[in-house]
Amino acid sequence: MNMKIFISHSSSYNFKKELYIILRDSQLNKKYEIILPHESNEEIDTKEIIKNCNLMIAEVSFPSTG
């Protein structure tokens, strides 16, 4: 089974540079399916994706109302 990990975060900072690049370059990315909600410009159904993930990680350093 390939574990799916959803990463939730605020959009109040440079998440692509400070989070996405680091995760994509990590060993975790080679071992698991990491879902980054703003990696592409297409709309995603976050609630449906979370239902189908094994793990959700929330980066909470910055406030967010999402």
PyMOL Python script that loads the backbone (N, CA, C, O; Angstrom):
from pymol import cmd

cmd.read_pdbstr("""\
ATOM      1  N   MET A   1       0.845  -1.191   0.000  1.00  0.00           N
ATOM      2  CA  MET A   1       0.000   0.000   0.000  1.00  0.00           C
ATOM      3  C   MET A   1       0.882   1.244   0.000  1.00  0.00           C
ATOM      4  O   MET A   1       1.833   1.337   0.776  1.00  0.00           O
ATOM      5  N   ASN A   2       0.566   2.188  -0.865  1.00  0.00           N
ATOM      6  CA  ASN A   2       1.294   3.443  -0.940  1.00  0.00           C
ATOM      7  C   ASN A   2       0.583   4.468  -0.057  1.00  0.00           C
ATOM      8  O   ASN A   2      -0.554   4.850  -0.335  1.00  0.00           O
ATOM      9  N   MET A   3       1.256   4.910   1.005  1.00  0.00           N
ATOM     10  CA  MET A   3       0.644   5.877   1.915  1.00  0.00           C
ATOM     11  C   MET A   3       0.510   7.235   1.236  1.00  0.00           C
ATOM     12  O   MET A   3       1.451   7.732   0.617  1.00  0.00           O
ATOM     13  N   LYS A   4      -0.687   7.829   1.365  1.00  0.00           N
ATOM     14  CA  LYS A   4      -0.951   9.165   0.840  1.00  0.00           C
ATOM     15  C   LYS A   4      -0.929  10.152   1.998  1.00  0.00           C
ATOM     16  O   LYS A   4      -1.604   9.962   3.010  1.00  0.00           O
ATOM     17  N   ILE A   5      -0.134  11.218   1.828  1.00  0.00           N
ATOM     18  CA  ILE A   5       0.007  12.239   2.864  1.00  0.00           C
ATOM     19  C   ILE A   5      -0.432  13.580   2.288  1.00  0.00           C
ATOM     20  O   ILE A   5       0.107  14.036   1.280  1.00  0.00           O
ATOM     21  N   PHE A   6      -1.404  14.201   2.925  1.00  0.00           N
ATOM     22  CA  PHE A   6      -1.887  15.523   2.516  1.00  0.00           C
ATOM     23  C   PHE A   6      -1.254  16.564   3.420  1.00  0.00           C
ATOM     24  O   PHE A   6      -1.270  16.417   4.642  1.00  0.00           O
ATOM     25  N   ILE A   7      -0.693  17.622   2.830  1.00  0.00           N
ATOM     26  CA  ILE A   7      -0.064  18.694   3.586  1.00  0.00           C
ATOM     27  C   ILE A   7      -0.956  19.929   3.512  1.00  0.00           C
ATOM     28  O   ILE A   7      -1.224  20.453   2.431  1.00  0.00           O
ATOM     29  N   SER A   8      -1.410  20.382   4.674  1.00  0.00           N
ATOM     30  CA  SER A   8      -2.254  21.576   4.763  1.00  0.00           C
ATOM     31  C   SER A   8      -1.400  22.726   5.289  1.00  0.00           C
ATOM     32  O   SER A   8      -0.516  22.519   6.120  1.00  0.00           O
ATOM     33  N   HIS A   9      -1.667  23.944   4.801  1.00  0.00           N
ATOM     34  CA  HIS A   9      -0.865  25.098   5.234  1.00  0.00           C
ATOM     35  C   HIS A   9      -1.573  26.397   4.903  1.00  0.00           C
ATOM     36  O   HIS A   9      -2.530  26.429   4.129  1.00  0.00           O
ATOM     37  N   SER A  10      -1.087  27.452   5.500  1.00  0.00           N
ATOM     38  CA  SER A  10      -1.559  28.801   5.207  1.00  0.00           C
ATOM     39  C   SER A  10      -0.975  29.238   3.866  1.00  0.00           C
ATOM     40  O   SER A  10       0.069  28.739   3.445  1.00  0.00           O
ATOM     41  N   SER A  11      -1.644  30.159   3.205  1.00  0.00           N
ATOM     42  CA  SER A  11      -1.085  30.703   1.964  1.00  0.00           C
ATOM     43  C   SER A  11      -0.441  32.065   2.223  1.00  0.00           C
ATOM     44  O   SER A  11      -0.195  32.823   1.285  1.00  0.00           O
ATOM     45  N   SER A  12      -0.169  32.378   3.493  1.00  0.00           N
ATOM     46  CA  SER A  12       0.363  33.680   3.890  1.00  0.00           C
ATOM     47  C   SER A  12       1.881  33.804   3.777  1.00  0.00           C
ATOM     48  O   SER A  12       2.441  34.820   4.188  1.00  0.00           O
ATOM     49  N   TYR A  13       2.547  32.812   3.238  1.00  0.00           N
ATOM     50  CA  TYR A  13       3.998  32.873   3.093  1.00  0.00           C
ATOM     51  C   TYR A  13       4.403  32.145   1.821  1.00  0.00           C
ATOM     52  O   TYR A  13       3.548  31.596   1.126  1.00  0.00           O
ATOM     53  N   ASN A  14       5.676  32.133   1.512  1.00  0.00           N
ATOM     54  CA  ASN A  14       6.164  31.502   0.291  1.00  0.00           C
ATOM     55  C   ASN A  14       6.231  29.981   0.480  1.00  0.00           C
ATOM     56  O   ASN A  14       7.316  29.412   0.606  1.00  0.00           O
ATOM     57  N   PHE A  15       5.070  29.334   0.498  1.00  0.00           N
ATOM     58  CA  PHE A  15       4.991  27.898   0.782  1.00  0.00           C
ATOM     59  C   PHE A  15       5.678  27.058  -0.289  1.00  0.00           C
ATOM     60  O   PHE A  15       6.192  25.981   0.011  1.00  0.00           O
ATOM     61  N   LYS A  16       5.695  27.531  -1.525  1.00  0.00           N
ATOM     62  CA  LYS A  16       6.357  26.738  -2.576  1.00  0.00           C
ATOM     63  C   LYS A  16       7.849  26.621  -2.294  1.00  0.00           C
ATOM     64  O   LYS A  16       8.418  25.537  -2.425  1.00  0.00           O
ATOM     65  N   LYS A  17       8.485  27.712  -1.912  1.00  0.00           N
ATOM     66  CA  LYS A  17       9.923  27.680  -1.638  1.00  0.00           C
ATOM     67  C   LYS A  17      10.221  27.087  -0.258  1.00  0.00           C
ATOM     68  O   LYS A  17      11.144  26.285  -0.117  1.00  0.00           O
ATOM     69  N   GLU A  18       9.454  27.473   0.750  1.00  0.00           N
ATOM     70  CA  GLU A  18       9.769  27.093   2.123  1.00  0.00           C
ATOM     71  C   GLU A  18       9.202  25.738   2.548  1.00  0.00           C
ATOM     72  O   GLU A  18       9.577  25.217   3.598  1.00  0.00           O
ATOM     73  N   LEU A  19       8.310  25.166   1.753  1.00  0.00           N
ATOM     74  CA  LEU A  19       7.696  23.895   2.133  1.00  0.00           C
ATOM     75  C   LEU A  19       7.721  22.879   0.986  1.00  0.00           C
ATOM     76  O   LEU A  19       8.221  21.767   1.153  1.00  0.00           O
ATOM     77  N   TYR A  20       7.186  23.260  -0.169  1.00  0.00           N
ATOM     78  CA  TYR A  20       7.026  22.313  -1.270  1.00  0.00           C
ATOM     79  C   TYR A  20       8.361  21.786  -1.801  1.00  0.00           C
ATOM     80  O   TYR A  20       8.520  20.578  -1.976  1.00  0.00           O
ATOM     81  N   ILE A  21       9.308  22.667  -2.056  1.00  0.00           N
ATOM     82  CA  ILE A  21      10.601  22.240  -2.602  1.00  0.00           C
ATOM     83  C   ILE A  21      11.303  21.311  -1.622  1.00  0.00           C
ATOM     84  O   ILE A  21      11.870  20.294  -2.020  1.00  0.00           O
ATOM     85  N   ILE A  22      11.264  21.662  -0.342  1.00  0.00           N
ATOM     86  CA  ILE A  22      11.905  20.841   0.686  1.00  0.00           C
ATOM     87  C   ILE A  22      11.275  19.447   0.733  1.00  0.00           C
ATOM     88  O   ILE A  22      11.988  18.446   0.800  1.00  0.00           O
ATOM     89  N   LEU A  23       9.949  19.381   0.697  1.00  0.00           N
ATOM     90  CA  LEU A  23       9.276  18.086   0.737  1.00  0.00           C
ATOM     91  C   LEU A  23       9.548  17.260  -0.519  1.00  0.00           C
ATOM     92  O   LEU A  23       9.793  16.057  -0.426  1.00  0.00           O
ATOM     93  N   ARG A  24       9.507  17.887  -1.683  1.00  0.00           N
ATOM     94  CA  ARG A  24       9.743  17.151  -2.934  1.00  0.00           C
ATOM     95  C   ARG A  24      11.174  16.622  -3.020  1.00  0.00           C
ATOM     96  O   ARG A  24      11.417  15.595  -3.654  1.00  0.00           O
ATOM     97  N   ASP A  25      12.111  17.307  -2.396  1.00  0.00           N
ATOM     98  CA  ASP A  25      13.510  16.862  -2.409  1.00  0.00           C
ATOM     99  C   ASP A  25      13.820  15.861  -1.301  1.00  0.00           C
ATOM    100  O   ASP A  25      14.939  15.353  -1.233  1.00  0.00           O
ATOM    101  N   SER A  26      12.866  15.570  -0.445  1.00  0.00           N
ATOM    102  CA  SER A  26      13.104  14.711   0.716  1.00  0.00           C
ATOM    103  C   SER A  26      12.948  13.223   0.391  1.00  0.00           C
ATOM    104  O   SER A  26      12.414  12.853  -0.655  1.00  0.00           O
ATOM    105  N   GLN A  27      13.423  12.388   1.304  1.00  0.00           N
ATOM    106  CA  GLN A  27      13.260  10.939   1.189  1.00  0.00           C
ATOM    107  C   GLN A  27      11.790  10.541   1.305  1.00  0.00           C
ATOM    108  O   GLN A  27      11.370   9.534   0.737  1.00  0.00           O
ATOM    109  N   LEU A  28      11.012  11.333   2.042  1.00  0.00           N
ATOM    110  CA  LEU A  28       9.570  11.045   2.174  1.00  0.00           C
ATOM    111  C   LEU A  28       8.891  11.027   0.812  1.00  0.00           C
ATOM    112  O   LEU A  28       8.018  10.196   0.560  1.00  0.00           O
ATOM    113  N   ASN A  29       9.287  11.934  -0.056  1.00  0.00           N
ATOM    114  CA  ASN A  29       8.682  12.026  -1.376  1.00  0.00           C
ATOM    115  C   ASN A  29       8.966  10.784  -2.217  1.00  0.00           C
ATOM    116  O   ASN A  29       8.165  10.409  -3.073  1.00  0.00           O
ATOM    117  N   LYS A  30      10.099  10.156  -1.969  1.00  0.00           N
ATOM    118  CA  LYS A  30      10.438   8.937  -2.707  1.00  0.00           C
ATOM    119  C   LYS A  30       9.667   7.728  -2.193  1.00  0.00           C
ATOM    120  O   LYS A  30       9.427   6.771  -2.930  1.00  0.00           O
ATOM    121  N   LYS A  31       9.285   7.782  -0.927  1.00  0.00           N
ATOM    122  CA  LYS A  31       8.643   6.636  -0.292  1.00  0.00           C
ATOM    123  C   LYS A  31       7.111   6.729  -0.282  1.00  0.00           C
ATOM    124  O   LYS A  31       6.427   5.708  -0.365  1.00  0.00           O
ATOM    125  N   TYR A  32       6.573   7.949  -0.180  1.00  0.00           N
ATOM    126  CA  TYR A  32       5.126   8.142  -0.045  1.00  0.00           C
ATOM    127  C   TYR A  32       4.587   9.082  -1.113  1.00  0.00           C
ATOM    128  O   TYR A  32       5.338   9.812  -1.760  1.00  0.00           O
ATOM    129  N   GLU A  33       3.273   9.046  -1.283  1.00  0.00           N
ATOM    130  CA  GLU A  33       2.609   9.988  -2.184  1.00  0.00           C
ATOM    131  C   GLU A  33       2.246  11.222  -1.368  1.00  0.00           C
ATOM    132  O   GLU A  33       1.376  11.161  -0.498  1.00  0.00           O
ATOM    133  N   ILE A  34       2.907  12.335  -1.644  1.00  0.00           N
ATOM    134  CA  ILE A  34       2.662  13.578  -0.916  1.00  0.00           C
ATOM    135  C   ILE A  34       1.786  14.472  -1.777  1.00  0.00           C
ATOM    136  O   ILE A  34       2.104  14.747  -2.934  1.00  0.00           O
ATOM    137  N   ILE A  35       0.677  14.921  -1.197  1.00  0.00           N
ATOM    138  CA  ILE A  35      -0.265  15.769  -1.919  1.00  0.00           C
ATOM    139  C   ILE A  35      -0.140  17.186  -1.377  1.00  0.00           C
ATOM    140  O   ILE A  35      -0.385  17.440  -0.197  1.00  0.00           O
ATOM    141  N   LEU A  36       0.245  18.101  -2.256  1.00  0.00           N
ATOM    142  CA  LEU A  36       0.429  19.506  -1.907  1.00  0.00           C
ATOM    143  C   LEU A  36      -0.676  20.300  -2.600  1.00  0.00           C
ATOM    144  O   LEU A  36      -0.713  20.352  -3.829  1.00  0.00           O
ATOM    145  N   PRO A  37      -1.571  20.917  -1.836  1.00  0.00           N
ATOM    146  CA  PRO A  37      -2.801  21.473  -2.401  1.00  0.00           C
ATOM    147  C   PRO A  37      -2.627  22.597  -3.422  1.00  0.00           C
ATOM    148  O   PRO A  37      -3.503  22.783  -4.267  1.00  0.00           O
ATOM    149  N   HIS A  38      -1.540  23.344  -3.373  1.00  0.00           N
ATOM    150  CA  HIS A  38      -1.367  24.472  -4.297  1.00  0.00           C
ATOM    151  C   HIS A  38      -0.193  24.274  -5.240  1.00  0.00           C
ATOM    152  O   HIS A  38       0.384  25.240  -5.738  1.00  0.00           O
ATOM    153  N   GLU A  39       0.155  23.025  -5.481  1.00  0.00           N
ATOM    154  CA  GLU A  39       1.287  22.744  -6.364  1.00  0.00           C
ATOM    155  C   GLU A  39       0.945  23.067  -7.820  1.00  0.00           C
ATOM    156  O   GLU A  39       1.809  23.511  -8.576  1.00  0.00           O
ATOM    157  N   SER A  40      -0.282  22.853  -8.205  1.00  0.00           N
ATOM    158  CA  SER A  40      -0.713  23.227  -9.550  1.00  0.00           C
ATOM    159  C   SER A  40      -1.825  24.268  -9.412  1.00  0.00           C
ATOM    160  O   SER A  40      -2.308  24.533  -8.311  1.00  0.00           O
ATOM    161  N   ASN A  41      -2.216  24.842 -10.521  1.00  0.00           N
ATOM    162  CA  ASN A  41      -3.239  25.894 -10.495  1.00  0.00           C
ATOM    163  C   ASN A  41      -4.660  25.359 -10.604  1.00  0.00           C
ATOM    164  O   ASN A  41      -5.620  26.131 -10.591  1.00  0.00           O
ATOM    165  N   GLU A  42      -4.798  24.042 -10.712  1.00  0.00           N
ATOM    166  CA  GLU A  42      -6.145  23.494 -10.875  1.00  0.00           C
ATOM    167  C   GLU A  42      -6.859  23.367  -9.526  1.00  0.00           C
ATOM    168  O   GLU A  42      -6.228  23.138  -8.494  1.00  0.00           O
ATOM    169  N   GLU A  43      -8.167  23.519  -9.555  1.00  0.00           N
ATOM    170  CA  GLU A  43      -9.004  23.386  -8.353  1.00  0.00           C
ATOM    171  C   GLU A  43      -9.019  21.941  -7.888  1.00  0.00           C
ATOM    172  O   GLU A  43      -9.080  21.015  -8.698  1.00  0.00           O
ATOM    173  N   ILE A  44      -8.962  21.758  -6.582  1.00  0.00           N
ATOM    174  CA  ILE A  44      -9.056  20.409  -6.027  1.00  0.00           C
ATOM    175  C   ILE A  44     -10.132  20.387  -4.952  1.00  0.00           C
ATOM    176  O   ILE A  44     -10.405  21.405  -4.315  1.00  0.00           O
ATOM    177  N   ASP A  45     -10.732  19.243  -4.758  1.00  0.00           N
ATOM    178  CA  ASP A  45     -11.724  19.050  -3.708  1.00  0.00           C
ATOM    179  C   ASP A  45     -10.987  18.569  -2.465  1.00  0.00           C
ATOM    180  O   ASP A  45     -10.796  17.369  -2.267  1.00  0.00           O
ATOM    181  N   THR A  46     -10.578  19.518  -1.634  1.00  0.00           N
ATOM    182  CA  THR A  46      -9.757  19.212  -0.467  1.00  0.00           C
ATOM    183  C   THR A  46     -10.415  18.203   0.457  1.00  0.00           C
ATOM    184  O   THR A  46      -9.754  17.279   0.932  1.00  0.00           O
ATOM    185  N   LYS A  47     -11.700  18.363   0.717  1.00  0.00           N
ATOM    186  CA  LYS A  47     -12.390  17.437   1.624  1.00  0.00           C
ATOM    187  C   LYS A  47     -12.354  16.011   1.094  1.00  0.00           C
ATOM    188  O   LYS A  47     -12.160  15.070   1.864  1.00  0.00           O
ATOM    189  N   GLU A  48     -12.535  15.844  -0.199  1.00  0.00           N
ATOM    190  CA  GLU A  48     -12.517  14.507  -0.800  1.00  0.00           C
ATOM    191  C   GLU A  48     -11.103  13.917  -0.766  1.00  0.00           C
ATOM    192  O   GLU A  48     -10.930  12.729  -0.491  1.00  0.00           O
ATOM    193  N   ILE A  49     -10.115  14.733  -1.040  1.00  0.00           N
ATOM    194  CA  ILE A  49      -8.730  14.252  -0.998  1.00  0.00           C
ATOM    195  C   ILE A  49      -8.362  13.810   0.414  1.00  0.00           C
ATOM    196  O   ILE A  49      -7.750  12.757   0.595  1.00  0.00           O
ATOM    197  N   ILE A  50      -8.733  14.606   1.415  1.00  0.00           N
ATOM    198  CA  ILE A  50      -8.420  14.260   2.806  1.00  0.00           C
ATOM    199  C   ILE A  50      -9.064  12.934   3.195  1.00  0.00           C
ATOM    200  O   ILE A  50      -8.455  12.136   3.908  1.00  0.00           O
ATOM    201  N   LYS A  51     -10.279  12.694   2.739  1.00  0.00           N
ATOM    202  CA  LYS A  51     -10.965  11.421   3.033  1.00  0.00           C
ATOM    203  C   LYS A  51     -10.168  10.221   2.520  1.00  0.00           C
ATOM    204  O   LYS A  51     -10.194   9.148   3.122  1.00  0.00           O
ATOM    205  N   ASN A  52      -9.466  10.409   1.411  1.00  0.00           N
ATOM    206  CA  ASN A  52      -8.744   9.309   0.775  1.00  0.00           C
ATOM    207  C   ASN A  52      -7.265   9.249   1.157  1.00  0.00           C
ATOM    208  O   ASN A  52      -6.514   8.450   0.598  1.00  0.00           O
ATOM    209  N   CYS A  53      -6.847  10.079   2.096  1.00  0.00           N
ATOM    210  CA  CYS A  53      -5.453  10.070   2.551  1.00  0.00           C
ATOM    211  C   CYS A  53      -5.319   9.256   3.825  1.00  0.00           C
ATOM    212  O   CYS A  53      -6.277   9.084   4.580  1.00  0.00           O
ATOM    213  N   ASN A  54      -4.122   8.764   4.044  1.00  0.00           N
ATOM    214  CA  ASN A  54      -3.824   8.027   5.263  1.00  0.00           C
ATOM    215  C   ASN A  54      -3.380   8.950   6.385  1.00  0.00           C
ATOM    216  O   ASN A  54      -3.518   8.622   7.564  1.00  0.00           O
ATOM    217  N   LEU A  55      -2.842  10.113   6.007  1.00  0.00           N
ATOM    218  CA  LEU A  55      -2.291  11.031   6.993  1.00  0.00           C
ATOM    219  C   LEU A  55      -2.445  12.456   6.492  1.00  0.00           C
ATOM    220  O   LEU A  55      -2.255  12.731   5.307  1.00  0.00           O
ATOM    221  N   MET A  56      -2.790  13.359   7.399  1.00  0.00           N
ATOM    222  CA  MET A  56      -2.841  14.786   7.067  1.00  0.00           C
ATOM    223  C   MET A  56      -1.895  15.497   8.022  1.00  0.00           C
ATOM    224  O   MET A  56      -1.949  15.295   9.235  1.00  0.00           O
ATOM    225  N   ILE A  57      -1.032  16.327   7.464  1.00  0.00           N
ATOM    226  CA  ILE A  57      -0.105  17.122   8.263  1.00  0.00           C
ATOM    227  C   ILE A  57      -0.462  18.584   8.044  1.00  0.00           C
ATOM    228  O   ILE A  57      -0.574  19.040   6.907  1.00  0.00           O
ATOM    229  N   ALA A  58      -0.642  19.320   9.144  1.00  0.00           N
ATOM    230  CA  ALA A  58      -0.976  20.744   9.066  1.00  0.00           C
ATOM    231  C   ALA A  58       0.217  21.559   9.519  1.00  0.00           C
ATOM    232  O   ALA A  58       0.680  21.425  10.651  1.00  0.00           O
ATOM    233  N   GLU A  59       0.712  22.404   8.629  1.00  0.00           N
ATOM    234  CA  GLU A  59       1.778  23.351   8.955  1.00  0.00           C
ATOM    235  C   GLU A  59       1.062  24.580   9.513  1.00  0.00           C
ATOM    236  O   GLU A  59       0.329  25.248   8.785  1.00  0.00           O
ATOM    237  N   VAL A  60       1.265  24.883  10.787  1.00  0.00           N
ATOM    238  CA  VAL A  60       0.448  25.909  11.460  1.00  0.00           C
ATOM    239  C   VAL A  60       1.263  27.095  11.974  1.00  0.00           C
ATOM    240  O   VAL A  60       0.840  27.760  12.919  1.00  0.00           O
ATOM    241  N   SER A  61       2.403  27.369  11.382  1.00  0.00           N
ATOM    242  CA  SER A  61       3.225  28.501  11.808  1.00  0.00           C
ATOM    243  C   SER A  61       2.592  29.851  11.497  1.00  0.00           C
ATOM    244  O   SER A  61       2.877  30.843  12.168  1.00  0.00           O
ATOM    245  N   PHE A  62       1.739  29.891  10.488  1.00  0.00           N
ATOM    246  CA  PHE A  62       1.101  31.124  10.070  1.00  0.00           C
ATOM    247  C   PHE A  62      -0.417  30.989  10.212  1.00  0.00           C
ATOM    248  O   PHE A  62      -0.972  29.935   9.899  1.00  0.00           O
ATOM    249  N   PRO A  63      -1.098  32.046  10.682  1.00  0.00           N
ATOM    250  CA  PRO A  63      -2.563  31.963  10.830  1.00  0.00           C
ATOM    251  C   PRO A  63      -3.251  31.819   9.473  1.00  0.00           C
ATOM    252  O   PRO A  63      -2.785  32.327   8.452  1.00  0.00           O
ATOM    253  N   SER A  64      -4.370  31.111   9.504  1.00  0.00           N
ATOM    254  CA  SER A  64      -5.149  30.899   8.285  1.00  0.00           C
ATOM    255  C   SER A  64      -6.601  30.709   8.675  1.00  0.00           C
ATOM    256  O   SER A  64      -6.901  30.186   9.749  1.00  0.00           O
ATOM    257  N   THR A  65      -7.490  31.127   7.813  1.00  0.00           N
ATOM    258  CA  THR A  65      -8.911  30.942   8.089  1.00  0.00           C
ATOM    259  C   THR A  65      -9.512  29.848   7.230  1.00  0.00           C
ATOM    260  O   THR A  65     -10.730  29.668   7.229  1.00  0.00           O
ATOM    261  N   GLY A  66      -8.686  29.110   6.495  1.00  0.00           N
ATOM    262  CA  GLY A  66      -9.178  28.068   5.592  1.00  0.00           C
ATOM    263  C   GLY A  66      -9.595  26.814   6.305  1.00  0.00           C
ATOM    264  O   GLY A  66     -10.028  25.855   5.666  1.00  0.00           O
TER     265      GLY A  66
END
""", "prot")
cmd.dss("prot")
cmd.show_as("cartoon", "prot")
cmd.util.cbc("prot")
cmd.orient("prot")
